[in-house]
Amino acid sequence: MKHVILNRIAVLALALTALSCGYGNPVPGGLTGLTVNADGQVTMVAAWCGRAPDGVVVYRRAAGELVVQADIRAPSLIGGIASMNLEEKPSEWSLQEGSLSFDHGQVYKVHAYSSETHVKFLGAEFSTDSKKKISPGQILIQNHTGGTKDVLLTEEEFKAQAKHLC
């Protein structure tokens, strides 16, 4: 009897999780954050387990909705962590649509993703002023527990956080 009750609780928990996630929401598989490179430019960082992402999407908020600002294809990624300068796209990455020109005061959200598995990693919000908050060697993510709060991590902490999501 106890086994049956535990199985029903597990099924109910999975169903509630599936309903609360909804289509298109980020799912486990990795984490996207922001850092600054040696030139002080905003740089996306992604850490993952399993299949590497093959793209990065940047959204902007417009009339209460997220609109695609830029969709960028990644080169073949290995090693569990990668970065891409969002202000001067590296030549091995290809802009599929949109623009990497960011307006002052506008809020953006960046996600690494896999087009093959349809997995979108948890993302990070930023503005052109975000780089003022980040020191070299730090990675900015948002903690959504009890509201949205910026959190600065070391690369090791960022990788551990991504692994926790897998």
C-alpha positions as CSV (number, residue, x, y, z in Angstrom):
1,M,0.0,0.0,0.0
2,K,2.8,2.4,1.0
3,H,4.5,1.7,-2.4
4,V,1.3,2.5,-4.3
5,I,0.8,5.8,-2.5
6,L,4.5,6.8,-3.1
7,N,4.1,6.0,-6.8
8,R,0.9,8.1,-7.1
9,I,2.6,11.0,-5.3
10,A,5.6,10.7,-7.7
11,V,3.3,10.7,-10.8
12,L,1.3,13.6,-9.4
13,A,4.5,15.6,-8.8
14,L,5.7,14.9,-12.3
15,A,2.4,15.9,-13.8
16,L,2.4,19.2,-11.8
17,T,5.9,19.9,-12.9
18,A,5.0,19.3,-16.5
19,L,2.0,21.6,-16.3
20,S,3.9,24.4,-14.5
21,C,6.8,24.3,-17.0
22,G,4.6,24.8,-20.0
23,Y,5.7,24.7,-23.6
24,G,8.8,26.7,-24.5
25,N,10.0,27.3,-20.9
26,P,13.6,26.5,-20.1
27,V,14.2,22.9,-19.0
28,P,17.1,21.2,-17.3
29,G,20.2,20.6,-19.4
30,G,22.3,23.7,-18.8
31,L,22.6,27.2,-17.7
32,T,23.2,30.5,-19.4
33,G,24.9,33.4,-17.7
34,L,26.7,36.7,-18.5
35,T,30.3,37.8,-18.0
36,V,32.6,40.5,-19.3
37,N,35.6,39.7,-21.5
38,A,39.0,41.3,-21.2
39,D,37.8,44.3,-23.2
40,G,34.8,44.8,-20.9
41,Q,32.2,43.6,-23.4
42,V,29.1,41.6,-22.4
43,T,29.7,37.9,-23.1
44,M,27.2,35.0,-22.9
45,V,28.4,31.9,-21.0
46,A,26.7,28.5,-21.2
47,A,27.5,25.4,-19.2
48,W,25.7,22.1,-20.0
49,C,25.6,18.4,-19.4
50,G,24.7,16.0,-22.2
51,R,24.3,17.5,-25.7
52,A,26.0,20.8,-26.3
53,P,23.9,23.8,-27.3
54,D,24.0,24.7,-31.0
55,G,22.6,28.2,-30.7
56,V,22.0,31.3,-28.6
57,V,18.8,33.3,-28.7
58,V,18.5,36.9,-27.3
59,Y,15.0,38.2,-26.6
60,R,13.9,41.8,-25.8
61,R,10.8,42.8,-24.0
62,A,8.3,44.7,-26.2
63,A,4.7,45.4,-25.1
64,G,5.0,42.8,-22.3
65,E,6.1,40.0,-24.6
66,L,9.5,38.5,-25.4
67,V,10.5,39.2,-29.0
68,V,13.5,37.7,-30.7
69,Q,16.3,40.2,-30.9
70,A,18.9,37.8,-32.3
71,D,19.3,34.1,-33.1
72,I,22.9,33.0,-33.4
73,R,24.2,29.5,-34.5
74,A,27.1,28.2,-32.6
75,P,30.1,26.3,-34.0
76,S,30.5,22.7,-32.7
77,L,31.0,23.1,-28.9
78,I,32.7,20.7,-26.6
79,G,34.0,20.7,-23.0
80,G,30.8,21.5,-21.1
81,I,31.2,25.3,-21.1
82,A,31.5,27.9,-23.8
83,S,31.2,31.7,-24.3
84,M,30.3,34.1,-27.0
85,N,30.9,37.9,-27.1
86,L,27.5,39.5,-27.5
87,E,28.9,42.9,-28.6
88,E,31.3,41.6,-31.3
89,K,30.1,38.2,-32.5
90,P,33.0,35.9,-33.1
91,S,33.5,34.9,-36.8
92,E,32.8,31.2,-36.1
93,W,29.3,32.0,-34.8
94,S,26.7,32.9,-37.4
95,L,23.8,35.4,-36.9
96,Q,20.7,33.7,-38.3
97,E,18.3,36.6,-37.7
98,G,18.1,39.9,-35.9
99,S,20.7,42.1,-34.5
100,L,23.3,42.3,-31.7
101,S,22.8,46.1,-31.4
102,F,21.4,46.7,-27.9
103,D,19.5,49.8,-26.9
104,H,20.3,51.6,-23.6
105,G,17.6,51.0,-21.0
106,Q,16.1,47.9,-22.8
107,V,16.0,44.6,-20.9
108,Y,17.2,41.5,-22.8
109,K,17.2,37.8,-22.0
110,V,19.7,35.3,-23.4
111,H,19.4,31.6,-23.6
112,A,21.7,28.9,-25.1
113,Y,19.6,26.2,-26.8
114,S,19.7,22.9,-28.7
115,S,17.7,23.0,-31.9
116,E,17.8,19.2,-32.1
117,T,16.5,18.4,-28.7
118,H,14.4,21.6,-28.3
119,V,16.0,22.3,-24.9
120,K,16.4,25.9,-23.9
121,F,18.8,26.4,-21.0
122,L,17.8,28.6,-18.1
123,G,18.7,32.2,-19.2
124,A,19.9,35.5,-17.9
125,E,18.5,38.9,-18.2
126,F,20.7,41.9,-18.9
127,S,20.8,45.5,-20.1
128,T,23.7,47.6,-21.5
129,D,24.4,48.6,-17.9
130,S,24.7,45.0,-16.6
131,K,28.4,44.9,-17.4
132,K,29.0,47.6,-14.7
133,K,27.9,45.0,-12.1
134,I,30.2,42.2,-13.4
135,S,33.9,42.0,-12.6
136,P,36.2,39.9,-14.8
137,G,36.0,36.3,-13.7
138,Q,32.4,36.6,-12.4
139,I,29.3,35.2,-14.1
140,L,25.9,36.8,-13.6
141,I,22.8,34.7,-13.3
142,Q,19.4,35.3,-11.8
143,N,18.0,33.6,-8.7
144,H,14.2,33.3,-9.0
145,T,13.6,32.2,-5.5
146,G,11.3,34.8,-3.9
147,G,11.6,37.2,-6.8
148,T,14.3,37.8,-9.3
149,K,17.7,38.7,-7.9
150,D,21.1,39.0,-9.7
151,V,23.7,36.6,-8.4
152,L,27.4,36.7,-9.2
153,L,29.3,33.4,-9.4
154,T,32.8,32.2,-10.1
155,E,33.2,29.9,-13.1
156,E,33.4,26.9,-10.8
157,E,30.2,27.9,-9.0
158,F,28.5,28.5,-12.4
159,K,29.5,25.0,-13.6
160,A,28.3,23.5,-10.4
161,Q,25.0,25.3,-10.6
162,A,24.5,24.1,-14.2
163,K,25.3,20.5,-13.2
164,H,22.7,20.8,-10.5
165,L,20.1,21.5,-13.2
166,C,20.9,18.3,-15.1
